[in-house]
Amino acid sequence: MFDNLSERLERSFKILKGEGKITEINVAETLKDVRRALLDADVNYKVAKNFTDTVKEKALGQNVLTAVKPSQLMVKIVHDELAKLMGGDTVELELKGRPAVILMSGLQGSGKTTFSGKLARMFKSKKNRKPLLVACDVYRPAAIDQLKVLGEQVEVPVYSEPDSKDPVQIALNAIQEAKAKGYDLVIVDTAGRLAIDEQMMNEIAAIKNAITPDATLFVVDAMTGQDAVNTAREFNERLDFTGVVLTKLDGDTRGGAALSIRTVVNKPILFVGTGEKLDAVDLFHPARMADRILGMGDIVSLVERAQEQYDEEEAKRLQKKIQKNQFDFNDFLGQIQQIKKMGNLKELASMIPGVGKAIKDIDIDDNAFKSIEAIIYSMTPQERTHPEILNGSRRNRIAKGSGTSIQEVNRLLKQFDQTRKMMKMVTGSKMAGMMQKMKRK
């Protein structure tokens, strides 16, 4: 995500390294390079120029403290302005209707139907909503089937009328169905359309006027770059949408849409799609995105993802086992499953400050744990619970059963033993610290 832009901006800041102070000359040179980097990332020219003009004004108006280098000050100013450019504060949807209604709009192929499924899953699992998906794409072959498949995967019902060609009436009927059956959220998936297609634009405007949704979302593929911004402007003029959804931010995108769209349409980016999995959706946090663009990682989002998988009772149980040195391969396997639920491994690693750049050209496969899991699954229940009984003949059998080598089995056992000792040491020091506090009281 934004790898090329991050690299270019880092090179730009190097112009100021070694400089004793910020001057009009070195700032102009740095920002000229920053503007080029933004334009190469497909940022709107006017947006890029206004951005660098603002940064220049703020940089020249500040005195550099002796403890802060000019390049560090410039990074801080660029970070704050990037966050402001993308909206400043995080904006959450306000859904007050009963049922609340969300209307999805966007271009053909923008990922609207898939995102409808992701949104239903998110509101169901994180907001305790009872959603109903509505299939109003009456033109695309298999559109209804696609939404039904997604509905099954996220365990959310789908309302459809396969024989009807009237999306306005389908949407109205679906809302009545939701009221009758107690659904408190209706997500209306519509047909993809082109901004220049007057008939289709009139149709979605008619749907909006008929159902008066709590929110209208414009879904846009981040990889379409500057075209996405122009299309957003056209849609906003017709629909006055609530906010923007950026999909495919995990792809090889230059990121220009994310940096331009907020300024051009004056509507917030609400959500981002970060992968193919149905849980790969996040609220859009401008400041955190600025962190990532500037290579600072995103520890807050990493912690939030971990907390989503966190089970307090399970953590207490594990802590007791670790203290008694009883942490076994069943527990180890459970921890691997928790990490896998958090999302794409490379994306998770890139949230750690400094790691993103280091692993930019390294391919971290989501199957990275596959051989470890195969080894553990090849153990008997007794071997998983009592790793100390794993002698040479047992290790040979496990290697054959898992399709790995004896060296890989030995390496895993050594790593497991080191992990167990380290965990015991950490929990032991925590307990000692707690005891000291209690004595002082």
ZAMARGU-4260 file (C-alpha; in steps of 0.2 Angstrom, whole numbers, plus 5000, padded with zeros to 4 digits):
<rodrens>
0) 5000/5000/5000 | 5008/5017/4994 | 5025/5009/4993 | 5031/5019/4978 | 5024/5035/4986
5) 5033/5031/5003 | 5049/5028/4994 | 5048/5044/4984 | 5044/5055/4999 | 5058/5047/5009
10) 5070/5052/4995 | 5063/5070/4995 | 5067/5072/5014 | 5085/5067/5012 | 5088/5083/5003
15) 5086/5092/5020 | 5097/5079/5029 | 5113/5087/5035 | 5106/5105/5033 | 5108/5116/5049
20) 5092/5125/5046 | 5076/5127/5035 | 5078/5140/5021 | 5067/5145/5006 | 5080/5137/4995
25) 5081/5120/5002 | 5062/5119/5006 | 5058/5124/4988 | 5070/5110/4982 | 5062/5097/4994
30) 5044/5101/4990 | 5047/5101/4972 | 5052/5083/4974 | 5037/5080/4985 | 5025/5087/4972
35) 5033/5076/4959 | 5031/5061/4970 | 5012/5066/4973 | 5009/5068/4954 | 5017/5052/4950
40) 5006/5044/4963 | 4991/5050/4953 | 4986/5064/4965 | 4976/5078/4957 | 4988/5092/4951
45) 4978/5106/4960 | 4978/5096/4976 | 4996/5092/4975 | 5001/5111/4972 | 4990/5117/4986
50) 4997/5104/4998 | 5015/5109/4994 | 5011/5127/4995 | 5004/5125/5013 | 5018/5114/5019
55) 5031/5127/5012 | 5021/5141/5021 | 5021/5131/5038 | 5039/5126/5036 | 5046/5143/5033
60) 5036/5150/5048 | 5043/5138/5061 | 5059/5140/5071 | 5068/5123/5071 | 5072/5118/5089
65) 5090/5112/5092 | 5084/5095/5097 | 5074/5093/5080 | 5083/5092/5063 | 5075/5101/5048
70) 5071/5084/5040 | 5062/5078/5055 | 5052/5095/5056 | 5048/5093/5038 | 5041/5075/5040
75) 5030/5081/5055 | 5023/5095/5044 | 5020/5084/5029 | 5012/5070/5041 | 5000/5083/5048
80) 4995/5090/5031 | 4993/5073/5024 | 4981/5068/5038 | 4972/5085/5035 | 4971/5082/5016
85) 4963/5065/5019 | 4950/5072/5031 | 4959/5075/5048 | 4947/5065/5060 | 4940/5048/5058
90) 4922/5049/5053 | 4910/5035/5058 | 4893/5032/5049 | 4878/5037/5059 | 4863/5025/5056
95) 4848/5031/5066 | 4834/5023/5055 | 4824/5007/5061 | 4829/4999/5050 | 4844/5009/5045
100) 4846/5009/5026 | 4863/5010/5017 | 4863/5012/4998 | 4878/5006/4988 | 4883/5015/4972
105) 4898/5015/4961 | 4906/5010/4944 | 4905/4993/4936 | 4919/4982/4943 | 4923/4993/4958
110) 4920/4979/4971 | 4903/4985/4976 | 4894/4969/4978 | 4909/4961/4988 | 4910/4976/4999
115) 4891/4975/5003 | 4895/4957/5010 | 4910/4964/5020 | 4900/4978/5027 | 4886/4966/5032
120) 4898/4955/5041 | 4907/4970/5050 | 4890/4977/5056 | 4884/4960/5062 | 4900/4955/5071
125) 4906/4972/5078 | 4890/4982/5080 | 4878/4968/5084 | 4867/4973/5070 | 4854/4961/5061
130) 4857/4965/5043 | 4848/4961/5027 | 4857/4962/5010 | 4846/4967/4995 | 4850/4962/4977
135) 4845/4977/4966 | 4857/4973/4951 | 4844/4967/4939 | 4856/4968/4924 | 4873/4959/4927
140) 4872/4940/4924 | 4874/4931/4941 | 4874/4947/4951 | 4860/4940/4963 | 4869/4923/4964
145) 4885/4932/4969 | 4877/4942/4983 | 4868/4926/4989 | 4885/4917/4990 | 4892/4931/5000
150) 4877/4931/5011 | 4879/4913/5015 | 4898/4916/5019 | 4894/4930/5031 | 4878/4921/5037
155) 4867/4936/5032 | 4850/4933/5022 | 4848/4941/5005 | 4832/4948/4998 | 4830/4946/4979
160) 4816/4946/4966 | 4824/4937/4951 | 4809/4939/4940 | 4808/4958/4943 | 4817/4971/4933
165) 4812/4986/4944 | 4826/4990/4956 | 4816/5004/4965 | 4801/4992/4969 | 4813/4978/4975
170) 4822/4990/4987 | 4805/4996/4994 | 4799/4978/4996 | 4815/4974/5004 | 4813/4987/5017
175) 4795/4981/5021 | 4802/4964/5023 | 4815/4970/5035 | 4802/4979/5046 | 4791/4963/5046
180) 4805/4952/5051 | 4815/4963/5063 | 4831/4967/5053 | 4838/4983/5059 | 4850/4986/5044
185) 4846/4985/5026 | 4861/4986/5013 | 4855/4989/4995 | 4867/4983/4982 | 4864/4991/4965
190) 4870/4989/4948 | 4887/4996/4943 | 4885/5011/4931 | 4895/5024/4921 | 4894/5042/4926
195) 4890/5046/4908 | 4876/5033/4907 | 4861/5045/4910 | 4848/5032/4911 | 4857/5022/4924
200) 4861/5038/4934 | 4843/5042/4934 | 4839/5025/4940 | 4850/5026/4955 | 4844/5043/4959
205) 4826/5036/4959 | 4831/5022/4971 | 4838/5035/4983 | 4823/5046/4982 | 4811/5032/4985
210) 4820/5024/5000 | 4828/5039/5008 | 4843/5030/5015 | 4852/5034/5030 | 4868/5034/5021
215) 4873/5033/5002 | 4891/5026/4999 | 4901/5028/4984 | 4912/5013/4981 | 4928/5016/4971
220) 4943/5005/4966 | 4958/5014/4972 | 4968/5007/4958 | 4959/5018/4945 | 4968/5033/4951
225) 4964/5050/4945 | 4949/5043/4935 | 4941/5038/4952 | 4941/5056/4958 | 4933/5063/4942
230) 4920/5049/4943 | 4917/5053/4962 | 4913/5071/4957 | 4900/5066/4944 | 4892/5054/4956
235) 4892/5066/4970 | 4883/5079/4959 | 4869/5067/4956 | 4868/5058/4972 | 4875/5069/4986
240) 4883/5054/4993 | 4887/5052/5012 | 4905/5046/5010 | 4917/5036/5000 | 4923/5018/5001
245) 4940/5014/4994 | 4943/4996/4988 | 4958/4986/4983 | 4970/4997/4993 | 4981/4981/4996
250) 4984/4981/4977 | 4999/4989/4968 | 4990/5006/4969 | 4998/5023/4968 | 4986/5030/4981
255) 4982/5046/4972 | 4963/5043/4974 | 4965/5042/4993 | 4974/5058/4994 | 4964/5068/4981
260) 4946/5062/4983 | 4942/5070/5000 | 4947/5087/4994 | 4938/5086/4977 | 4921/5080/4983
265) 4922/5087/5001 | 4915/5070/5007 | 4924/5059/5020 | 4932/5042/5016 | 4923/5031/5028
270) 4930/5013/5024 | 4944/5005/5015 | 4945/4987/5008 | 4962/4979/5012 | 4961/4962/5004
275) 4950/4948/4997 | 4944/4940/5013 | 4927/4946/5020 | 4935/4953/5036 | 4947/4964/5026
280) 4938/4980/5029 | 4943/4994/5040 | 4937/5011/5046 | 4947/5025/5037 | 4959/5034/5049
285) 4968/5048/5040 | 4981/5051/5053 | 4986/5032/5053 | 4986/5032/5034 | 4998/5047/5035
290) 5009/5036/5047 | 5009/5022/5034 | 5013/5033/5019 | 5028/5040/5028 | 5034/5023/5034
295) 5030/5025/5052 | 5019/5009/5053 | 5002/5008/5061 | 5004/5001/5079 | 4986/5006/5084
300) 4978/4997/5070 | 4988/4982/5074 | 4983/4982/5092 | 4965/4984/5088 | 4966/4969/5076
305) 4974/4959/5090 | 4960/4964/5102 | 4947/4958/5091 | 4954/4941/5092 | 4957/4943/5111
310) 4948/4931/5123 | 4951/4937/5141 | 4946/4920/5149 | 4958/4911/5136 | 4972/4923/5141
315) 4970/4919/5159 | 4970/4901/5156 | 4986/4902/5145 | 4995/4913/5158 | 4992/4900/5172
320) 4999/4886/5160 | 5014/4896/5156 | 5018/4900/5174 | 5017/4881/5177 | 5028/4878/5162
325) 5013/4868/5154 | 5011/4878/5138 | 5010/4864/5125 | 5008/4862/5106 | 4989/4863/5107
330) 4991/4881/5114 | 5005/4885/5101 | 4993/4879/5087 | 4979/4890/5095 | 4990/4905/5095
335) 4994/4902/5076 | 4975/4902/5072 | 4973/4918/5081 | 4987/4927/5071 | 4980/4920/5055
340) 4963/4927/5059 | 4970/4945/5060 | 4973/4946/5042 | 4987/4946/5028 | 5004/4943/5036
345) 5014/4955/5026 | 5001/4969/5030 | 5002/4965/5048 | 5021/4965/5048 | 5021/4982/5039
350) 5011/4990/5053 | 5026/4988/5064 | 5037/5004/5062 | 5052/5002/5051 | 5047/4984/5046
355) 5037/4989/5031 | 5052/4996/5021 | 5063/4981/5026 | 5050/4968/5019 | 5045/4978/5004
360) 5053/4966/4992 | 5050/4950/5002 | 5035/4939/4999 | 5027/4933/5015 | 5014/4920/5010
365) 4998/4918/5020 | 5003/4899/5020 | 5019/4903/5030 | 5012/4893/5045 | 5008/4878/5034
370) 5023/4867/5038 | 5022/4871/5056 | 5004/4866/5057 | 5007/4850/5047 | 5021/4845/5060
375) 5009/4848/5075 | 4994/4839/5066 | 5006/4824/5064 | 5009/4823/5082 | 4998/4811/5093
380) 4988/4820/5107 | 5000/4814/5120 | 5015/4821/5110 | 5006/4838/5109 | 5003/4839/5127
385) 5020/4832/5132 | 5033/4838/5120 | 5047/4831/5131 | 5043/4813/5125 | 5048/4817/5107
390) 5063/4806/5105 | 5072/4802/5088 | 5060/4789/5082 | 5045/4799/5086 | 5052/4814/5077
395) 5056/4804/5061 | 5038/4798/5061 | 5032/4816/5062 | 5043/4822/5048 | 5037/4808/5037
400) 5019/4811/5042 | 5020/4830/5039 | 5029/4829/5023 | 5044/4839/5030 | 5062/4835/5035
405) 5069/4829/5052 | 5078/4846/5052 | 5062/4856/5051 | 5054/4846/5065 | 5070/4848/5076
410) 5070/4867/5072 | 5052/4869/5077 | 5055/4859/5093 | 5070/4871/5097 | 5060/4886/5093
415) 5045/4880/5103 | 5056/4877/5118 | 5064/4894/5117 | 5047/4902/5116 | 5041/4893/5131
420) 5056/4898/5141 | 5054/4916/5136 | 5035/4916/5140 | 5038/4909/5157 | 5051/4922/5160
425) 5040/4937/5155 | 5025/4931/5165 | 5037/4927/5180 | 5043/4945/5179 | 5026/4952/5178
430) 5020/4942/5193 | 5036/4948/5203 | 5032/4966/5199 | 5014/4964/5205 | 5020/4956/5221
435) 5032/4971/5224 | 5018/4983/5221 | 5007/4974/5234 | 5021/4974/5247 | 5023/4993/5244
440) 5005/4995/5248
</rodrens>
